[in-house]
Amino acid sequence: MELVFHFGYVLPLFLLSSLYILRIDKKGYEMAGMKRERSVAAFLGWTNLLLFFLSLLLLFIYHRFLW
């Protein structure tokens, strides 16, 4: 039961952090010529975005079939 209530702040954190990393950090590293940091930032940004969609899917499945 408490697991569902944590999604209220976890989902926006995943989404906002992924957008921040992909939009701002990645571009900053690209402009500074830091290739390794840019690729790590891209990996982390896409991972956060994937976690956002997986958490959203799990929340949907939980509400649809288990609630």
Rosetta constraint file for C-alpha pairs under 8 A:
AtomPair CA 1 CA 5 HARMONIC 7.37 0.50
AtomPair CA 2 CA 6 HARMONIC 6.70 0.50
AtomPair CA 3 CA 7 HARMONIC 7.17 0.50
AtomPair CA 4 CA 8 HARMONIC 7.77 0.50
AtomPair CA 4 CA 59 HARMONIC 7.13 0.50
AtomPair CA 6 CA 10 HARMONIC 6.23 0.50
AtomPair CA 7 CA 11 HARMONIC 5.55 0.50
AtomPair CA 7 CA 55 HARMONIC 7.86 0.50
AtomPair CA 7 CA 59 HARMONIC 7.86 0.50
AtomPair CA 8 CA 12 HARMONIC 7.39 0.50
AtomPair CA 9 CA 13 HARMONIC 6.27 0.50
AtomPair CA 10 CA 14 HARMONIC 6.21 0.50
AtomPair CA 11 CA 15 HARMONIC 6.24 0.50
AtomPair CA 11 CA 52 HARMONIC 5.81 0.50
AtomPair CA 11 CA 55 HARMONIC 7.12 0.50
AtomPair CA 11 CA 56 HARMONIC 7.32 0.50
AtomPair CA 12 CA 16 HARMONIC 5.84 0.50
AtomPair CA 13 CA 17 HARMONIC 5.78 0.50
AtomPair CA 14 CA 18 HARMONIC 6.05 0.50
AtomPair CA 14 CA 48 HARMONIC 5.41 0.50
AtomPair CA 14 CA 49 HARMONIC 6.44 0.50
AtomPair CA 14 CA 51 HARMONIC 6.88 0.50
AtomPair CA 14 CA 52 HARMONIC 5.30 0.50
AtomPair CA 15 CA 19 HARMONIC 6.23 0.50
AtomPair CA 15 CA 48 HARMONIC 7.00 0.50
AtomPair CA 15 CA 49 HARMONIC 6.05 0.50
AtomPair CA 15 CA 52 HARMONIC 6.00 0.50
AtomPair CA 16 CA 20 HARMONIC 6.04 0.50
AtomPair CA 17 CA 21 HARMONIC 6.05 0.50
AtomPair CA 17 CA 45 HARMONIC 7.32 0.50
AtomPair CA 17 CA 48 HARMONIC 7.13 0.50
AtomPair CA 18 CA 22 HARMONIC 6.01 0.50
AtomPair CA 18 CA 44 HARMONIC 7.44 0.50
AtomPair CA 18 CA 45 HARMONIC 4.36 0.50
AtomPair CA 18 CA 46 HARMONIC 6.64 0.50
AtomPair CA 18 CA 47 HARMONIC 7.78 0.50
AtomPair CA 18 CA 48 HARMONIC 5.17 0.50
AtomPair CA 18 CA 49 HARMONIC 5.50 0.50
AtomPair CA 19 CA 23 HARMONIC 5.77 0.50
AtomPair CA 19 CA 45 HARMONIC 6.98 0.50
AtomPair CA 19 CA 49 HARMONIC 7.91 0.50
AtomPair CA 20 CA 24 HARMONIC 5.49 0.50
AtomPair CA 20 CA 25 HARMONIC 6.79 0.50
AtomPair CA 20 CA 45 HARMONIC 7.91 0.50
AtomPair CA 21 CA 25 HARMONIC 4.82 0.50
AtomPair CA 21 CA 26 HARMONIC 6.10 0.50
AtomPair CA 21 CA 41 HARMONIC 6.23 0.50
AtomPair CA 21 CA 42 HARMONIC 7.22 0.50
AtomPair CA 21 CA 44 HARMONIC 7.49 0.50
AtomPair CA 21 CA 45 HARMONIC 5.26 0.50
AtomPair CA 22 CA 26 HARMONIC 5.37 0.50
AtomPair CA 22 CA 27 HARMONIC 7.49 0.50
AtomPair CA 22 CA 41 HARMONIC 7.04 0.50
AtomPair CA 22 CA 42 HARMONIC 6.02 0.50
AtomPair CA 22 CA 45 HARMONIC 5.34 0.50
AtomPair CA 22 CA 46 HARMONIC 7.61 0.50
AtomPair CA 23 CA 27 HARMONIC 6.26 0.50
AtomPair CA 24 CA 28 HARMONIC 6.06 0.50
AtomPair CA 25 CA 29 HARMONIC 6.18 0.50
AtomPair CA 25 CA 38 HARMONIC 7.62 0.50
AtomPair CA 25 CA 41 HARMONIC 6.70 0.50
AtomPair CA 26 CA 30 HARMONIC 6.17 0.50
AtomPair CA 26 CA 37 HARMONIC 7.98 0.50
AtomPair CA 26 CA 38 HARMONIC 5.12 0.50
AtomPair CA 26 CA 39 HARMONIC 7.74 0.50
AtomPair CA 26 CA 41 HARMONIC 5.68 0.50
AtomPair CA 26 CA 42 HARMONIC 6.22 0.50
AtomPair CA 27 CA 31 HARMONIC 6.17 0.50
AtomPair CA 27 CA 38 HARMONIC 7.67 0.50
AtomPair CA 28 CA 32 HARMONIC 6.20 0.50
AtomPair CA 29 CA 33 HARMONIC 6.11 0.50
AtomPair CA 29 CA 34 HARMONIC 5.14 0.50
AtomPair CA 29 CA 35 HARMONIC 7.03 0.50
AtomPair CA 29 CA 37 HARMONIC 6.39 0.50
AtomPair CA 29 CA 38 HARMONIC 5.13 0.50
AtomPair CA 30 CA 34 HARMONIC 6.04 0.50
AtomPair CA 30 CA 35 HARMONIC 6.64 0.50
AtomPair CA 30 CA 38 HARMONIC 6.05 0.50
AtomPair CA 34 CA 38 HARMONIC 6.10 0.50
AtomPair CA 35 CA 39 HARMONIC 6.27 0.50
AtomPair CA 36 CA 40 HARMONIC 6.30 0.50
AtomPair CA 37 CA 41 HARMONIC 6.04 0.50
AtomPair CA 38 CA 42 HARMONIC 6.14 0.50
AtomPair CA 39 CA 43 HARMONIC 6.15 0.50
AtomPair CA 40 CA 44 HARMONIC 6.15 0.50
AtomPair CA 41 CA 45 HARMONIC 5.97 0.50
AtomPair CA 42 CA 46 HARMONIC 6.13 0.50
AtomPair CA 43 CA 47 HARMONIC 6.01 0.50
AtomPair CA 44 CA 48 HARMONIC 6.11 0.50
AtomPair CA 45 CA 49 HARMONIC 6.27 0.50
AtomPair CA 46 CA 50 HARMONIC 6.06 0.50
AtomPair CA 47 CA 51 HARMONIC 6.12 0.50
AtomPair CA 48 CA 52 HARMONIC 6.15 0.50
AtomPair CA 49 CA 53 HARMONIC 6.42 0.50
AtomPair CA 50 CA 54 HARMONIC 6.11 0.50
AtomPair CA 51 CA 55 HARMONIC 5.94 0.50
AtomPair CA 52 CA 56 HARMONIC 6.13 0.50
AtomPair CA 53 CA 57 HARMONIC 6.08 0.50
AtomPair CA 54 CA 58 HARMONIC 6.13 0.50
AtomPair CA 55 CA 59 HARMONIC 6.08 0.50
AtomPair CA 56 CA 60 HARMONIC 6.20 0.50
AtomPair CA 57 CA 61 HARMONIC 6.16 0.50
AtomPair CA 58 CA 62 HARMONIC 6.00 0.50
AtomPair CA 59 CA 63 HARMONIC 6.15 0.50
AtomPair CA 60 CA 64 HARMONIC 5.87 0.50
AtomPair CA 61 CA 65 HARMONIC 5.75 0.50
AtomPair CA 61 CA 66 HARMONIC 7.24 0.50
AtomPair CA 62 CA 66 HARMONIC 4.94 0.50
AtomPair CA 62 CA 67 HARMONIC 6.04 0.50
AtomPair CA 63 CA 67 HARMONIC 4.88 0.50
